[in-house]
Amino acid sequence: MLTFVASFTAWTLAEVGEFAESEAVGLMGFELAMKANHAYSISIASLGLAQGWIRQGRFADAIRVLEQGLEQTKLHSVEAAVDQVASRLVYAYSRAGQIEEARTLGQTMSPGLARFSFLSSSHFLLAGIGPENDRIDAILQAARELHQTATLRGERGNVAWLEHLLGDLAMGSDPAETSAAARHYRAAAMIAGEFGMRPLTMECHFGLGAVARREGREREALSEFQSALELAENMGIMPAVEKARQQLQAR
């Protein structure tokens, strides 16, 4: 039981950008699960620990622990944890540039494009396989359906991340739908601000900066990228710090 509490506590801490605490609790849960040699516990502990590393941009670390978790689900037929672990692994592969690995694993999971019991798993899968995917229309439709479900369930944290995903999909369309993207990013930022979801707030600043730059509003773009930089520095998300600095220098 302590392993499960640790995993979901680490997950929660990651969502508000408390990464040192998230890692400490997540490692404790993962080590307890490994000592117990209990497959389901290892799988659940892997996703809690990896959640913080994903939000911090430490994708290689997240991949390492999620691959261990996924191996346990396969070796011991732990069906209840497969979607939660594998969806995060698809996302981590994608963000780490391991596109073929993300595509291969994603294809084993998505006959219905991410209708899982945990909406966060559905979000991670869709975000991992889009918006560059050639199935963009199907991904967009699935994201909209998930948004409706999350809204009906009152899962506002998931609503916020899905708003951000819809913003990314709008920006990734051809041509980019900048007005729609800005609307989604602002909706995500509003919820993120309400709940203290600092990693998501940072991502919304990046998105709004990209929209402003695409529309020729450079001063506004620089303001958004500066806000993203300040949040990234405060949370110690070094890949995002570098990304923000590059955007600020690209004026």
Short mmCIF file of the C-alpha atoms (twelve columns), coordinates in Angstrom:
data_MODEL
# 
_entry.id   MODEL 
# 
loop_
_atom_site.group_PDB 
_atom_site.id 
_atom_site.type_symbol 
_atom_site.label_atom_id 
_atom_site.label_alt_id 
_atom_site.label_comp_id 
_atom_site.label_asym_id 
_atom_site.label_seq_id 
_atom_site.Cartn_x 
_atom_site.Cartn_y 
_atom_site.Cartn_z 
_atom_site.pdbx_PDB_model_num 
ATOM 1   C CA . MET A 1   0.000   0.000   0.000   1 
ATOM 2   C CA . LEU A 2   2.823   2.426   0.824   1 
ATOM 3   C CA . THR A 3   4.210   1.967   -2.688  1 
ATOM 4   C CA . PHE A 4   0.922   3.091   -4.204  1 
ATOM 5   C CA . VAL A 5   0.639   6.085   -1.884  1 
ATOM 6   C CA . ALA A 6   4.213   7.082   -2.736  1 
ATOM 7   C CA . SER A 7   3.608   6.754   -6.464  1 
ATOM 8   C CA . PHE A 8   0.535   8.948   -6.568  1 
ATOM 9   C CA . THR A 9   2.062   11.445  -4.151  1 
ATOM 10  C CA . ALA A 10  5.109   11.739  -6.416  1 
ATOM 11  C CA . TRP A 11  2.764   12.220  -9.386  1 
ATOM 12  C CA . THR A 12  0.890   15.016  -7.594  1 
ATOM 13  C CA . LEU A 13  4.088   16.795  -6.545  1 
ATOM 14  C CA . ALA A 14  5.361   16.644  -10.122 1 
ATOM 15  C CA . GLU A 15  2.239   18.361  -11.436 1 
ATOM 16  C CA . VAL A 16  2.917   21.416  -9.255  1 
ATOM 17  C CA . GLY A 17  6.642   21.495  -10.043 1 
ATOM 18  C CA . GLU A 18  7.970   20.263  -6.697  1 
ATOM 19  C CA . PHE A 19  10.492  17.988  -8.334  1 
ATOM 20  C CA . ALA A 20  12.943  17.348  -5.496  1 
ATOM 21  C CA . GLU A 21  10.115  16.149  -3.271  1 
ATOM 22  C CA . SER A 22  8.531   14.206  -6.120  1 
ATOM 23  C CA . GLU A 23  11.783  12.380  -6.851  1 
ATOM 24  C CA . ALA A 24  12.448  11.580  -3.186  1 
ATOM 25  C CA . VAL A 25  8.983   10.107  -2.656  1 
ATOM 26  C CA . GLY A 26  8.969   8.361   -6.034  1 
ATOM 27  C CA . LEU A 27  12.346  6.720   -5.417  1 
ATOM 28  C CA . MET A 28  11.198  5.541   -2.003  1 
ATOM 29  C CA . GLY A 29  8.150   3.879   -3.527  1 
ATOM 30  C CA . PHE A 30  10.137  2.338   -6.367  1 
ATOM 31  C CA . GLU A 31  12.785  0.933   -4.016  1 
ATOM 32  C CA . LEU A 32  10.100  -0.563  -1.756  1 
ATOM 33  C CA . ALA A 33  8.461   -2.210  -4.761  1 
ATOM 34  C CA . MET A 34  11.767  -3.610  -6.014  1 
ATOM 35  C CA . LYS A 35  12.608  -5.032  -2.589  1 
ATOM 36  C CA . ALA A 36  9.200   -6.682  -2.412  1 
ATOM 37  C CA . ASN A 37  9.704   -8.007  -5.981  1 
ATOM 38  C CA . HIS A 38  6.007   -7.386  -6.634  1 
ATOM 39  C CA . ALA A 39  5.280   -6.833  -10.329 1 
ATOM 40  C CA . TYR A 40  2.171   -4.673  -9.987  1 
ATOM 41  C CA . SER A 41  3.819   -2.507  -7.333  1 
ATOM 42  C CA . ILE A 42  6.920   -2.050  -9.509  1 
ATOM 43  C CA . SER A 43  4.751   -1.025  -12.457 1 
ATOM 44  C CA . ILE A 44  2.772   1.531   -10.459 1 
ATOM 45  C CA . ALA A 45  5.910   2.838   -8.744  1 
ATOM 46  C CA . SER A 46  7.601   3.310   -12.111 1 
ATOM 47  C CA . LEU A 47  4.903   5.639   -13.410 1 
ATOM 48  C CA . GLY A 48  4.902   7.773   -10.246 1 
ATOM 49  C CA . LEU A 49  8.662   8.194   -10.318 1 
ATOM 50  C CA . ALA A 50  8.734   8.786   -14.069 1 
ATOM 51  C CA . GLN A 51  6.000   11.419  -13.896 1 
ATOM 52  C CA . GLY A 52  8.353   13.861  -12.188 1 
ATOM 53  C CA . TRP A 53  11.173  13.161  -14.612 1 
ATOM 54  C CA . ILE A 54  8.841   13.655  -17.576 1 
ATOM 55  C CA . ARG A 55  7.632   17.000  -16.295 1 
ATOM 56  C CA . GLN A 56  11.239  18.000  -15.602 1 
ATOM 57  C CA . GLY A 57  12.355  17.074  -19.111 1 
ATOM 58  C CA . ARG A 58  14.521  14.191  -17.892 1 
ATOM 59  C CA . PHE A 59  13.259  11.818  -20.542 1 
ATOM 60  C CA . ALA A 60  16.185  9.382   -20.521 1 
ATOM 61  C CA . ASP A 61  15.639  8.757   -16.796 1 
ATOM 62  C CA . ALA A 62  11.898  8.375   -17.331 1 
ATOM 63  C CA . ILE A 63  12.441  5.906   -20.184 1 
ATOM 64  C CA . ARG A 64  14.789  3.799   -18.095 1 
ATOM 65  C CA . VAL A 65  12.340  3.318   -15.232 1 
ATOM 66  C CA . LEU A 66  9.239   3.005   -17.417 1 
ATOM 67  C CA . GLU A 67  10.889  0.275   -19.478 1 
ATOM 68  C CA . GLN A 68  11.426  -1.626  -16.238 1 
ATOM 69  C CA . GLY A 69  7.790   -1.129  -15.322 1 
ATOM 70  C CA . LEU A 70  6.565   -2.225  -18.739 1 
ATOM 71  C CA . GLU A 71  8.752   -5.317  -18.613 1 
ATOM 72  C CA . GLN A 72  7.060   -6.295  -15.347 1 
ATOM 73  C CA . THR A 73  3.608   -5.931  -16.884 1 
ATOM 74  C CA . LYS A 74  4.621   -8.248  -19.716 1 
ATOM 75  C CA . LEU A 75  6.440   -10.857 -17.632 1 
ATOM 76  C CA . HIS A 76  3.655   -11.163 -15.083 1 
ATOM 77  C CA . SER A 77  0.597   -10.193 -17.169 1 
ATOM 78  C CA . VAL A 78  -0.168  -7.111  -15.083 1 
ATOM 79  C CA . GLU A 79  -2.906  -5.854  -17.381 1 
ATOM 80  C CA . ALA A 80  -4.179  -3.212  -14.952 1 
ATOM 81  C CA . ALA A 81  -0.984  -1.168  -15.250 1 
ATOM 82  C CA . VAL A 82  -0.105  -1.583  -18.927 1 
ATOM 83  C CA . ASP A 83  -1.876  1.507   -20.274 1 
ATOM 84  C CA . GLN A 84  -0.586  3.808   -17.534 1 
ATOM 85  C CA . VAL A 85  3.028   2.751   -17.978 1 
ATOM 86  C CA . ALA A 86  3.097   2.296   -21.760 1 
ATOM 87  C CA . SER A 87  1.369   5.603   -22.547 1 
ATOM 88  C CA . ARG A 88  3.959   7.534   -20.552 1 
ATOM 89  C CA . LEU A 89  6.712   5.566   -22.251 1 
ATOM 90  C CA . VAL A 90  5.336   6.502   -25.688 1 
ATOM 91  C CA . TYR A 91  5.363   10.151  -24.609 1 
ATOM 92  C CA . ALA A 92  8.890   9.945   -23.193 1 
ATOM 93  C CA . TYR A 93  10.193  8.212   -26.328 1 
ATOM 94  C CA . SER A 94  8.629   10.913  -28.486 1 
ATOM 95  C CA . ARG A 95  10.053  13.791  -26.468 1 
ATOM 96  C CA . ALA A 96  13.477  12.140  -26.420 1 
ATOM 97  C CA . GLY A 97  13.482  11.946  -30.212 1 
ATOM 98  C CA . GLN A 98  13.067  8.157   -30.280 1 
ATOM 99  C CA . ILE A 99  10.275  8.440   -32.791 1 
ATOM 100 C CA . GLU A 100 10.399  4.887   -34.125 1 
ATOM 101 C CA . GLU A 101 10.167  3.457   -30.587 1 
ATOM 102 C CA . ALA A 102 7.253   5.776   -29.813 1 
ATOM 103 C CA . ARG A 103 5.460   4.821   -33.026 1 
ATOM 104 C CA . THR A 104 5.992   1.092   -32.558 1 
ATOM 105 C CA . LEU A 105 4.775   1.051   -28.962 1 
ATOM 106 C CA . GLY A 106 1.925   3.431   -29.745 1 
ATOM 107 C CA . GLN A 107 0.657   1.175   -32.522 1 
ATOM 108 C CA . THR A 108 0.254   -1.669  -30.015 1 
ATOM 109 C CA . MET A 109 -1.982  0.523   -27.851 1 
ATOM 110 C CA . SER A 110 -4.184  2.633   -30.061 1 
ATOM 111 C CA . PRO A 111 -6.837  0.687   -31.994 1 
ATOM 112 C CA . GLY A 112 -9.414  3.007   -30.393 1 
ATOM 113 C CA . LEU A 113 -6.990  5.909   -30.011 1 
ATOM 114 C CA . ALA A 114 -6.661  6.071   -26.266 1 
ATOM 115 C CA . ARG A 115 -9.916  5.250   -24.549 1 
ATOM 116 C CA . PHE A 116 -8.389  4.177   -21.240 1 
ATOM 117 C CA . SER A 117 -9.859  4.297   -17.749 1 
ATOM 118 C CA . PHE A 118 -7.204  6.830   -16.680 1 
ATOM 119 C CA . LEU A 119 -7.649  9.905   -18.856 1 
ATOM 120 C CA . SER A 120 -4.081  10.954  -18.116 1 
ATOM 121 C CA . SER A 121 -2.909  7.814   -19.917 1 
ATOM 122 C CA . SER A 122 -5.005  8.761   -22.927 1 
ATOM 123 C CA . HIS A 123 -3.528  12.257  -22.901 1 
ATOM 124 C CA . PHE A 124 0.051   10.978  -22.759 1 
ATOM 125 C CA . LEU A 125 -0.552  8.612   -25.672 1 
ATOM 126 C CA . LEU A 126 -2.171  11.243  -27.880 1 
ATOM 127 C CA . ALA A 127 0.466   13.839  -27.012 1 
ATOM 128 C CA . GLY A 128 3.174   11.283  -27.738 1 
ATOM 129 C CA . ILE A 129 1.922   10.283  -31.188 1 
ATOM 130 C CA . GLY A 130 0.789   13.763  -32.382 1 
ATOM 131 C CA . PRO A 131 0.646   16.457  -33.678 1 
ATOM 132 C CA . GLU A 132 3.130   15.479  -36.413 1 
ATOM 133 C CA . ASN A 133 1.412   12.140  -36.913 1 
ATOM 134 C CA . ASP A 134 -0.283  11.529  -40.264 1 
ATOM 135 C CA . ARG A 135 -3.441  10.577  -38.353 1 
ATOM 136 C CA . ILE A 136 -3.870  14.149  -37.153 1 
ATOM 137 C CA . ASP A 137 -7.632  14.233  -37.779 1 
ATOM 138 C CA . ALA A 138 -8.220  11.074  -35.747 1 
ATOM 139 C CA . ILE A 139 -5.974  12.349  -32.962 1 
ATOM 140 C CA . LEU A 140 -7.819  15.668  -32.902 1 
ATOM 141 C CA . GLN A 141 -11.188 13.932  -32.702 1 
ATOM 142 C CA . ALA A 142 -9.978  11.663  -29.906 1 
ATOM 143 C CA . ALA A 143 -8.585  14.655  -27.988 1 
ATOM 144 C CA . ARG A 144 -11.917 16.473  -28.260 1 
ATOM 145 C CA . GLU A 145 -13.806 13.418  -27.025 1 
ATOM 146 C CA . LEU A 146 -11.411 13.037  -24.105 1 
ATOM 147 C CA . HIS A 147 -11.847 16.710  -23.271 1 
ATOM 148 C CA . GLN A 148 -15.617 16.203  -23.099 1 
ATOM 149 C CA . THR A 149 -15.214 13.154  -20.882 1 
ATOM 150 C CA . ALA A 150 -12.797 14.917  -18.548 1 
ATOM 151 C CA . THR A 151 -15.164 17.873  -18.308 1 
ATOM 152 C CA . LEU A 152 -18.121 15.633  -17.460 1 
ATOM 153 C CA . ARG A 153 -16.067 13.841  -14.809 1 
ATOM 154 C CA . GLY A 154 -14.870 17.099  -13.312 1 
ATOM 155 C CA . GLU A 155 -11.212 16.136  -13.876 1 
ATOM 156 C CA . ARG A 156 -10.023 19.680  -14.379 1 
ATOM 157 C CA . GLY A 157 -6.319  18.829  -14.289 1 
ATOM 158 C CA . ASN A 158 -6.839  16.529  -17.254 1 
ATOM 159 C CA . VAL A 159 -9.033  19.169  -18.922 1 
ATOM 160 C CA . ALA A 160 -6.121  21.608  -18.632 1 
ATOM 161 C CA . TRP A 161 -3.578  19.258  -20.208 1 
ATOM 162 C CA . LEU A 162 -6.060  18.385  -22.977 1 
ATOM 163 C CA . GLU A 163 -6.620  22.089  -23.670 1 
ATOM 164 C CA . HIS A 164 -2.861  22.403  -24.082 1 
ATOM 165 C CA . LEU A 165 -2.786  19.393  -26.408 1 
ATOM 166 C CA . LEU A 166 -5.587  20.901  -28.493 1 
ATOM 167 C CA . GLY A 167 -3.511  24.060  -28.722 1 
ATOM 168 C CA . ASP A 168 -0.531  22.079  -29.967 1 
ATOM 169 C CA . LEU A 169 -2.714  20.301  -32.508 1 
ATOM 170 C CA . ALA A 170 -4.082  23.624  -33.751 1 
ATOM 171 C CA . MET A 171 -0.550  24.961  -34.159 1 
ATOM 172 C CA . GLY A 172 0.491   21.774  -35.930 1 
ATOM 173 C CA . SER A 173 -2.294  21.909  -38.509 1 
ATOM 174 C CA . ASP A 174 -1.660  23.105  -42.050 1 
ATOM 175 C CA . PRO A 175 -2.080  26.021  -42.011 1 
ATOM 176 C CA . ALA A 176 -1.650  26.717  -38.308 1 
ATOM 177 C CA . GLU A 177 -4.882  27.745  -36.573 1 
ATOM 178 C CA . THR A 178 -3.295  30.375  -34.356 1 
ATOM 179 C CA . SER A 179 -6.506  31.860  -32.944 1 
ATOM 180 C CA . ALA A 180 -7.769  28.449  -31.854 1 
ATOM 181 C CA . ALA A 181 -4.361  27.559  -30.435 1 
ATOM 182 C CA . ALA A 182 -4.245  30.752  -28.361 1 
ATOM 183 C CA . ARG A 183 -7.745  30.084  -27.038 1 
ATOM 184 C CA . HIS A 184 -6.782  26.583  -25.919 1 
ATOM 185 C CA . TYR A 185 -3.469  27.667  -24.378 1 
ATOM 186 C CA . ARG A 186 -5.219  30.421  -22.393 1 
ATOM 187 C CA . ALA A 187 -7.882  28.008  -21.164 1 
ATOM 188 C CA . ALA A 188 -5.160  25.592  -20.050 1 
ATOM 189 C CA . ALA A 189 -3.217  28.386  -18.366 1 
ATOM 190 C CA . MET A 190 -6.266  29.545  -16.436 1 
ATOM 191 C CA . ILE A 191 -6.834  26.119  -14.888 1 
ATOM 192 C CA . ALA A 192 -3.116  25.590  -14.342 1 
ATOM 193 C CA . GLY A 193 -2.904  28.890  -12.476 1 
ATOM 194 C CA . GLU A 194 -5.849  27.968  -10.303 1 
ATOM 195 C CA . PHE A 195 -4.299  24.664  -9.237  1 
ATOM 196 C CA . GLY A 196 -0.658  25.732  -9.127  1 
ATOM 197 C CA . MET A 197 0.308   23.460  -12.035 1 
ATOM 198 C CA . ARG A 198 3.523   25.323  -12.780 1 
ATOM 199 C CA . PRO A 199 4.955   22.937  -15.423 1 
ATOM 200 C CA . LEU A 200 1.770   23.323  -17.458 1 
ATOM 201 C CA . THR A 201 1.747   27.084  -16.957 1 
ATOM 202 C CA . MET A 202 5.276   27.171  -18.360 1 
ATOM 203 C CA . GLU A 203 4.249   25.132  -21.392 1 
ATOM 204 C CA . CYS A 204 1.340   27.506  -22.001 1 
ATOM 205 C CA . HIS A 205 3.738   30.456  -22.058 1 
ATOM 206 C CA . PHE A 206 5.792   28.642  -24.693 1 
ATOM 207 C CA . GLY A 207 2.662   27.976  -26.724 1 
ATOM 208 C CA . LEU A 208 1.370   31.533  -26.488 1 
ATOM 209 C CA . GLY A 209 4.824   32.825  -27.383 1 
ATOM 210 C CA . ALA A 210 4.847   30.674  -30.492 1 
ATOM 211 C CA . VAL A 211 1.390   31.958  -31.453 1 
ATOM 212 C CA . ALA A 212 2.411   35.596  -30.952 1 
ATOM 213 C CA . ARG A 213 5.581   35.140  -32.994 1 
ATOM 214 C CA . ARG A 214 3.689   33.419  -35.811 1 
ATOM 215 C CA . GLU A 215 1.271   36.369  -35.892 1 
ATOM 216 C CA . GLY A 216 4.063   38.948  -35.912 1 
ATOM 217 C CA . ARG A 217 3.554   40.225  -32.362 1 
ATOM 218 C CA . GLU A 218 7.197   39.966  -31.347 1 
ATOM 219 C CA . ARG A 219 7.039   42.023  -28.156 1 
ATOM 220 C CA . GLU A 220 4.265   39.803  -26.814 1 
ATOM 221 C CA . ALA A 221 6.180   36.697  -27.882 1 
ATOM 222 C CA . LEU A 222 9.267   37.818  -25.986 1 
ATOM 223 C CA . SER A 223 7.175   38.486  -22.883 1 
ATOM 224 C CA . GLU A 224 5.725   34.973  -23.016 1 
ATOM 225 C CA . PHE A 225 9.136   33.354  -23.522 1 
ATOM 226 C CA . GLN A 226 10.563  35.411  -20.646 1 
ATOM 227 C CA . SER A 227 7.762   34.170  -18.379 1 
ATOM 228 C CA . ALA A 228 8.500   30.603  -19.477 1 
ATOM 229 C CA . LEU A 229 12.188  31.139  -18.718 1 
ATOM 230 C CA . GLU A 230 11.492  32.428  -15.226 1 
ATOM 231 C CA . LEU A 231 9.279   29.470  -14.398 1 
ATOM 232 C CA . ALA A 232 11.765  26.988  -15.869 1 
ATOM 233 C CA . GLU A 233 14.608  28.462  -13.847 1 
ATOM 234 C CA . ASN A 234 12.521  28.466  -10.688 1 
ATOM 235 C CA . MET A 235 11.640  24.789  -11.102 1 
ATOM 236 C CA . GLY A 236 15.049  23.705  -12.376 1 
ATOM 237 C CA . ILE A 237 13.763  22.412  -15.732 1 
ATOM 238 C CA . MET A 238 17.021  22.849  -17.595 1 
ATOM 239 C CA . PRO A 239 15.882  21.738  -21.079 1 
ATOM 240 C CA . ALA A 240 13.104  24.324  -20.872 1 
ATOM 241 C CA . VAL A 241 15.579  26.960  -19.685 1 
ATOM 242 C CA . GLU A 242 17.670  26.330  -22.800 1 
ATOM 243 C CA . LYS A 243 14.592  26.337  -25.031 1 
ATOM 244 C CA . ALA A 244 13.392  29.669  -23.614 1 
ATOM 245 C CA . ARG A 245 16.806  31.273  -24.031 1 
ATOM 246 C CA . GLN A 246 16.941  30.138  -27.637 1 
ATOM 247 C CA . GLN A 247 13.510  31.622  -28.295 1 
ATOM 248 C CA . LEU A 248 14.506  34.906  -26.684 1 
ATOM 249 C CA . GLN A 249 17.630  35.074  -28.848 1 
ATOM 250 C CA . ALA A 250 15.698  34.281  -32.033 1 
ATOM 251 C CA . ARG A 251 14.097  37.729  -32.191 1 
# 
